[in-house]
Structure formats: C-alpha cells, structure tokens
C-alpha cells in the first residue's frame, strides 16, 4: 500500500500547498497525537522543534492545536537541530517528537519529521496507521474539554542538546588551538553549532547564522559547499563544517580547501572505529554511495551493504544487521554508538576528536579516490513520468552501454518534485553520454 502523505523523510512540500498548510498541520497533530495517546506506556507528551523558516510561525500553532486537541501535553523548543529533538524526545520520555522542517529544501517548502519515544524515525507501518487517522472525521478524535492537553515553551533546548553531545566525549576533550569555520545554513543549528564549538575552546568563524525566515539554505550550507570552501581559505582555518537547514547533514572542508563529502567522512570514521575496535558489523551506505567507498572498505576488510536512499532506511538496515555506522554521500551520517538519526554536529565532534592530537584534516579524510560521478536533479511537475515507456527505455539503453564500466541510477526524489540521475564511471566520456541519454528524455 502506497503512503498518501509521508515520503522518504516525513512529510514535505511547498508552503500553503495541498498538504503543507495550517488546516493539514492541525490534522497531522490530531492524528499523530491520537495514535501515540493510544500507546499508553508514557505520559501523553509531545515535544516540537523547528528550523528557521518563516512558515514555521504559521504551521507550529496549528500542529500544537491538533496535538492538544487530541489530549497530548506539548512542549515547544523553538529552533533546534533535528537530532537534538530526537535526543530530547528520548531523555524527556515523551511519546513523540515532531520536527517542523524541510531540511535542505528552500524556504518556500516546509514539512514534518516524526520520532517515536525511542528517538527513532517512524516505521512505514506506523506512518500508515497515522495516515488512516488523518482522513477520519475530526470529531472522532477530539478530546473532552477537561482532557485537553497543556502547552509549555521550554527555553533550554539548545543548552540541553549541547550537554548531551558533550557527554559522549571525555571531559578533557577540547578544541583549543583549532580555528574552525562553521556554516549553519541560516537554519536550525545557527545557535547550537557555534556555541558548542566555542564551549570546547575553538576559535570559531561562524557564517550562515543570521536567519531571517527566508534565507535558510540560500547559497549556503551543505548544499552549497563553495561557501565553506572559500571561508576556510580566507580565514586559514584548520577545518570547515557545513550543515543543512535542520543540521542533520554535514559536509566538511579540510585545511587545503578540499570538500569532504559524506562518503569520505564515513570512510575515515569506519577506519578509525575499526582500529579502535568500536566498529560493529560494518557500514551501511545507499544506492548513491560512491563505488570508491565500497571498494575501499572491501580492501580494509570492512563489510559494506547498501540501503535505499534516505537515512531512515539506512538506520533500518543498521538495526537489522547490527551495524553501528551508516550514512549517505549527501552528509546524513548515523553514528549508532551515540544517536538514532543523522546529526551534523555529532559527526563533526567525532571527527574533531580524532584530530585532537594535531593530525591534519587532509590526512584523516583522504582514504580513497572517488570514482567520477555526475549528479543531475531535474525539476518536474509529476515524478511519475519516470514510468513512461520512452524514459524507461532510455534508462535501459544507458545502463546497457555503461555495464561493466560503471552504473546509472535514476530515481524519484522522496523530498522534492525532482527526478535524480546519478552515473559513475572512470570513463568520463561514456559517463557523460549515458547520463545525457536519460536527461534528454526527461527534459
């Protein structure tokens, strides 16, 4: 059964569109509150955080109203990274956590990411149960007046999150002597990121920390790595950290201004964890992971398996195979030893911990040579055009031509109205030719 509202990472779309508006967010709150209220193991509490989009001011009250109408008590935290919400959901023993965000998307989009009491993103099964409640008559889920939930604002979310992050490392750990550039994408990590690094003694150059509701991810953050690259060069920093809108992704930059993507970060951490006997099982990547990563891990005798694109699917594979490290090329990286979902700041700390004895970032992250890739994102009105015979035939033709020398992957985006094409091969001319075969048919 196909899901009606939920995609690969929660619910997402253009603000004031069919699903992303006050009316629907009331229904999402009422439905999710009704579902989790029926799980009577906890104290009927929901906590809400958000990124910095202007639309958050219209959607949050509607969501709170829906939850309170279902009889859930609600705590609002304000702007906070997604994994901060996940961690606090677990620490506060809440029934659920809801993050209002559209992650790396532009400001005109927004959405929801839902977490259960264990701090984990919801399974497809639970999402379908919540969807079945969304379309029911509202009157059936409304609480009696004396059973309505109460709402309270918590101002300590950022401080509490920082404390949790720091507890994962030794008390002696500090970043004194390091000059770090951090780009917070004018998003949810704009306070937590710089405050965390400064509290550990680093000299911090913070950019993307002036959100105005409209500039989230705009020419900054992990989807625009040129910003961090030029800043590291300008300030002669030892390392650069670039987050996305809800700070669950990270792209880094070494002292030579080389961009370090998620695959390279995973390779470095997997090697370190193996050497320190911290790695359990192996590594989970995705269909988008560079083959160079797979080849490198094989040479290092580290198991590697691929999941569908989306950090929720990575986590599910990690759990199933009892692995404690996984992630995506885009920078969603899950450190299973410490967290239940992607966390850019946590990954940054783990990387910086490895560099604390003076090792250069370029030495730590330079583990393998990436196979040349071409990534194309084509905006479309209807993502189902991928099923048209002429497009299917172009994919078959491209795959046949590149077979034995590389691969082509064409898929629908789970978060935007886009078709994504990825091709990789050492034969750059063949790679370009095969990608263009598919691209011309979609355009």
C-alpha positions in Angstrom: 0.0 0.0 0.0 1.5 3.4 -1.1 1.6 6.1 1.5 -0.6 9.1 0.9 1.2 11.8 2.9 4.6 10.5 4.1 7.6 10.4 1.8 11.1 9.0 2.4 11.7 11.5 5.2 8.5 12.6 6.8 6.0 15.0 5.1 7.3 17.8 2.9 6.1 20.2 0.2 5.5 23.8 -0.8 4.1 26.0 1.9 0.3 26.6 1.7 0.0 23.8 -0.8 -2.2 20.7 -0.6 -0.5 19.2 2.5 1.6 22.0 4.0 -0.8 24.4 5.5 -2.4 25.2 8.8 -5.5 23.1 8.2 -3.5 20.0 7.4 -1.0 20.5 10.2 -3.9 20.6 12.7 -5.0 17.2 11.2 -1.4 15.8 11.4 -1.2 16.9 15.0 -4.6 15.4 15.9 -3.9 12.1 14.1 -0.4 11.6 15.4 -1.5 12.7 18.9 -4.4 10.2 18.7 -2.1 7.4 17.7 0.5 7.9 20.3 -2.1 8.6 23.0 -3.3 5.1 22.4 0.1 3.7 23.2 -0.4 4.1 26.9 3.2 3.4 28.0 4.1 7.0 28.6 2.7 10.3 29.9 0.9 11.6 26.8 3.6 14.2 25.9 4.8 15.5 22.6 7.8 17.9 22.0 8.2 20.1 19.0 11.2 21.8 17.5 11.6 23.6 14.2 14.1 25.2 11.8 14.1 28.9 11.0 11.6 29.1 8.1 9.1 31.9 8.2 6.3 29.4 7.6 7.1 27.8 10.9 5.2 30.6 12.6 2.0 29.5 10.8 2.4 25.8 11.0 3.6 25.3 14.6 0.4 26.8 16.2 -1.8 24.6 14.0 0.3 21.5 14.9 0.2 22.3 18.6 -3.6 22.9 18.4 -4.1 19.4 16.9 -1.9 17.7 19.4 -3.6 19.5 22.4 -7.0 18.7 20.9 -6.0 15.0 20.9 -5.2 15.3 24.7 -1.4 15.5 24.3 0.6 17.8 26.5 3.0 19.8 24.3 6.4 21.3 24.9 7.8 23.6 22.2 11.6 24.1 21.9 12.0 26.6 19.1 14.8 26.3 16.6 16.9 23.2 17.3 18.8 20.6 15.1 16.7 17.5 14.3 18.8 15.1 16.3 18.6 17.5 19.3 14.8 16.9 19.1 15.3 13.1 18.8 17.7 13.0 21.7 15.4 15.1 23.9 12.3 13.1 23.0 14.1 10.1 24.5 15.6 11.9 27.5 12.2 13.6 28.4 10.4 10.2 28.0 7.9 11.8 25.6 5.5 9.8 23.5 6.7 11.5 20.4 8.8 14.3 18.9 8.0 16.4 15.8 10.5 18.4 13.9 9.0 21.1 11.6 11.4 21.4 8.8 12.0 20.8 5.1 15.7 20.0 5.7 17.9 21.1 2.8 15.0 22.5 0.7 14.5 26.2 0.1 12.5 28.5 2.4 9.2 28.1 0.4 9.0 24.5 1.4 8.3 23.0 4.9 7.2 19.7 6.4 7.4 17.3 9.4 9.8 14.6 10.7 8.2 12.4 13.3 10.0 10.5 16.0 8.8 7.8 18.4 9.6 7.6 22.2 12.9 5.8 21.3 14.1 8.8 19.3 13.8 6.8 16.1 12.0 7.9 12.9 8.7 6.2 12.5 8.4 2.9 10.5 6.3 2.7 7.3 3.8 0.7 9.4 3.2 3.4 12.0 3.2 6.1 9.3 0.4 4.3 7.5 -1.6 4.0 10.8 -1.3 7.7 11.3 -2.3 8.4 7.7 -5.5 6.3 8.3 -6.4 8.7 11.2 -5.7 11.9 9.2 -8.7 11.3 6.9 -11.1 10.3 9.6 -13.8 12.7 10.8 -12.1 15.2 13.2 -14.9 14.9 15.7 -14.0 11.3 16.5 -10.5 12.2 17.7 -11.3 15.4 19.7 -10.8 15.2 23.5 -13.4 16.3 26.0 -12.8 19.8 27.4 -11.3 18.5 30.7 -8.9 16.2 28.8 -7.3 18.7 26.5 -3.5 18.9 26.5 -1.5 21.8 28.0 1.2 23.7 26.1 4.5 25.0 27.5 7.6 26.6 25.9 11.0 25.3 27.0 13.8 27.7 26.6 16.7 25.3 27.4 16.6 23.1 24.4 19.9 24.2 22.8 21.8 24.0 26.2 20.3 20.6 27.0 21.3 19.3 23.5 24.8 20.6 23.8 25.2 18.9 27.2 24.1 15.6 25.7 26.5 15.9 22.8 29.5 16.7 25.1 28.7 13.8 27.4 29.7 11.4 24.6 33.4 12.5 24.9 36.0 12.7 27.6 35.9 15.7 30.0 39.5 16.5 28.8 38.4 16.8 25.2 38.9 20.4 23.9 39.4 22.2 20.7 41.9 24.8 21.9 44.3 25.9 19.2 41.9 25.0 16.3 40.4 27.6 14.0 37.1 26.3 12.7 34.7 27.7 10.2 31.1 26.6 10.6 28.3 27.4 8.1 24.9 26.8 9.8 22.9 27.4 6.6 20.8 30.1 8.4 19.0 27.1 9.8 18.2 25.1 13.0 21.8 24.9 14.1 22.6 28.6 14.0 22.9 28.8 17.8 23.9 25.3 18.8 26.8 24.9 16.3 28.9 28.0 17.2 28.0 27.7 21.0 29.1 24.0 21.0 32.5 24.7 19.4 33.2 27.8 21.4 32.4 25.9 24.7 35.2 23.5 23.7 37.7 26.3 23.2 37.8 26.6 19.5 38.4 29.8 17.6 35.1 29.9 15.7 34.3 31.8 12.5 30.5 31.4 12.1 28.6 32.0 8.9 25.0 31.3 7.9 24.0 32.4 11.5 21.6 35.2 10.6 18.3 33.6 9.8 15.5 35.9 8.6 13.0 33.3 7.7 13.7 33.4 4.0 17.5 32.7 3.7 17.7 29.1 5.0 19.9 27.1 2.7 20.2 30.1 0.3 23.7 30.0 -1.2 25.0 28.5 2.0 25.1 25.3 4.0 25.9 21.7 2.9 24.1 22.0 -0.5 26.3 25.0 -1.3 29.8 23.8 -0.3 31.6 26.6 -2.2 30.8 28.9 0.7 32.7 26.8 3.3 35.5 26.2 0.8 36.1 29.9 0.3 35.7 30.7 4.0 38.3 28.1 5.1 40.8 29.6 2.6 40.0 33.2 3.6 40.4 32.6 7.3 43.2 30.0 7.0 41.1 27.6 9.1 42.1 24.1 10.2 38.8 22.7 9.1 35.3 23.7 7.9 31.9 22.4 8.9 28.8 22.9 6.8 25.3 22.0 8.0 22.0 21.9 6.2 18.7 23.6 7.3 17.9 21.2 10.1 21.6 20.3 10.9 21.2 16.6 10.3 23.6 16.7 7.3 27.3 17.6 7.3 29.8 18.4 4.5 33.3 19.3 5.6 36.3 21.0 4.2 40.0 20.3 5.1 42.7 22.9 5.6 43.6 22.8 1.9 40.1 23.8 1.0 39.2 20.3 -0.3 35.5 19.5 0.1 34.9 16.3 2.1 31.5 14.6 1.4 29.6 12.1 3.4 31.3 9.1 1.8 34.7 10.4 2.7 33.7 11.1 6.2 32.2 7.6 6.6 35.4 6.0 5.2 37.6 7.9 7.7 35.3 7.2 10.7 35.0 3.5 9.7 38.7 3.1 9.6 39.2 4.8 12.9 36.4 2.8 14.6 37.8 -0.4 13.2 41.3 0.4 14.6 39.8 1.3 18.0 37.6 -1.8 18.0 34.5 0.4 18.1 33.0 -0.7 14.7 30.3 -3.2 15.0 29.4 -5.3 11.9 30.3 -2.9 9.2 28.9 0.1 7.3 25.6 0.8 5.6 25.6 3.1 2.6 23.0 3.8 0.0 22.4 3.2 -3.7 24.0 6.7 -4.2 27.3 5.8 -2.3 30.3 6.2 -4.5 31.7 2.8 -5.6 35.1 4.1 -4.5 33.9 3.9 -0.9 32.6 0.3 -1.4 36.0 -0.7 -2.9 38.0 0.9 -0.1 36.0 -0.7 2.7 36.4 -4.1 1.0 40.2 -3.6 0.9 40.0 -2.7 4.6 38.0 -5.9 5.3 35.0 -3.8 6.4 31.6 -5.1 5.4 29.5 -2.8 3.3 25.9 -3.0 2.3 23.6 -0.6 0.5 20.1 0.6 1.6 17.5 2.7 -0.2 18.2 6.4 -0.3 17.1 8.1 3.0 18.6 8.0 6.4 15.6 6.2 7.8 16.3 3.2 5.5 20.0 3.4 6.4 19.1 3.1 10.1 16.7 0.2 9.5 19.5 -1.7 7.7 21.9 -0.8 10.5 19.5 -2.3 13.1 18.7 -5.4 11.0 22.4 -6.2 10.5 23.6 -4.9 13.9 25.9 -2.3 12.3 26.7 0.9 14.2 27.8 3.2 11.3 26.0 4.2 8.2 25.1 7.2 6.0 24.8 8.9 2.7 27.1 10.8 0.4 24.9 13.9 1.0 26.1 14.0 4.6 23.4 12.2 6.5 25.6 10.1 8.8 24.3 8.0 11.7 26.7 7.2 14.5 24.8 4.3 16.0 27.0 4.3 19.1 25.7 7.7 20.0 22.5 8.6 18.1 19.4 7.3 16.4 19.4 9.6 13.4 21.8 11.9 11.4 23.5 14.7 13.3 25.9 17.0 11.6 27.3 18.4 14.9 27.8 15.0 16.4 29.7 13.8 13.3 31.8 17.0 13.5 32.7 16.3 17.1 33.6 12.7 16.4 35.8 13.8 13.5 37.4 16.6 15.6 38.0 14.2 18.4 40.1 12.1 16.0 42.1 15.3 15.1 42.7 16.5 18.7 46.3 15.4 18.7 47.4 17.7 15.9 46.5 15.4 12.9 45.6 17.4 9.8 42.1 17.0 8.3 43.5 16.3 4.9 45.4 13.3 6.3 42.5 12.0 8.2 39.9 12.2 5.5 42.0 11.2 2.5 41.1 7.4 2.4 40.1 6.7 -1.2 39.9 8.2 -4.6 36.3 8.8 -5.7 35.1 7.3 -9.0 33.9 10.2 -11.2 30.2 10.8 -10.7 27.6 13.0 -12.5 24.6 14.0 -10.4 21.6 15.7 -12.1 18.4 16.9 -10.4 15.6 17.7 -12.8 12.6 19.6 -11.6 9.3 18.0 -12.9 5.6 18.6 -12.4 4.9 14.9 -12.0 7.6 12.5 -10.7 5.7 9.5 -12.2 7.0 10.5 -15.6 9.8 8.1 -14.7 7.4 5.3 -15.6 6.9 6.5 -19.1 8.0 3.9 -21.7 10.4 6.2 -23.5 12.1 7.1 -20.3 12.3 3.5 -19.1 13.8 2.6 -22.5 16.4 5.4 -22.2 17.4 4.1 -18.8 17.7 0.6 -20.1 19.9 1.8 -23.1 22.1 3.9 -20.8 22.5 1.0 -18.4 23.4 -1.4 -21.2 26.1 1.0 -22.6 27.8 1.6 -19.3 27.5 -2.0 -18.0 30.9 -3.3 -16.9 32.4 0.2 -16.7 30.1 1.9 -14.3 26.4 2.3 -13.4 23.4 4.6 -13.9 20.8 5.2 -11.2 17.5 7.1 -11.9 15.0 7.7 -9.1 12.3 9.9 -7.9 13.2 12.3 -5.1 11.5 11.5 -1.9 11.5 15.1 -0.7 11.1 17.3 -3.8 9.4 17.4 -7.2 12.5 16.2 -8.9 14.0 13.2 -10.8 17.5 12.4 -9.7 20.1 10.9 -12.1 23.4 9.5 -10.9 26.0 8.0 -13.0 29.6 6.9 -12.2 32.4 5.6 -14.3 36.2 6.1 -14.8 35.3 6.6 -18.5 34.2 10.2 -18.3 33.1 10.4 -22.0 30.9 7.3 -21.7 29.5 8.5 -18.4 28.5 11.9 -19.8 27.0 10.2 -22.9 24.9 7.8 -20.8 23.6 10.4 -18.4 22.6 12.7 -21.3 20.6 9.8 -22.9 18.3 9.8 -19.9 18.4 13.5 -19.3 17.2 14.4 -22.8 14.1 12.2 -22.5 13.2 13.7 -19.1 13.7 17.3 -20.3 
